[in-house]
Amino acid sequence: MKADLTKYGEQVFEDIKHVNENGQEYWLARELQPVLEYAQWRYLKEAIDRAKEACKNSGGLFCEKNSI
């Protein structure tokens, strides 16, 4: 399922944004799941895995942070 991001204001993403000690912003996938309207984690994980592969293939950097 793909969410229409135009229906969300910037504040929705600001509310779940995290900032590390270096000032870098990041979002946790489990917190993005309901915002992006993924009913099941496995579907979002598949999308994340595709994004990671695309990033890798384009020479980009994808940082992972595991949290419980």
HUHU-V366013 format. One record per pair of residues at least 12 apart in sequence whose C-alpha atoms are under 10 Angstrom apart, sorted by the first residue. I is the first residue (numbers start at 0). J is the second residue. Records with the same first field share a line. If there is no record, write none. Layout:
I->J  J
This chain:
0->35  36  37  38  39  42  43  46
1->35  36  37  43  46
2->34  35  36  37
3->35  36
4->34  35
7->34  35
11->31  34
12->26  30  31  34
13->26
14->26
15->27  30  31  34
16->30  31
25->62  63  64
26->64
27->63  64  65  66
28->40  43  44  47  64  65  66
29->43  44  66  67
31->43
32->44
51->63
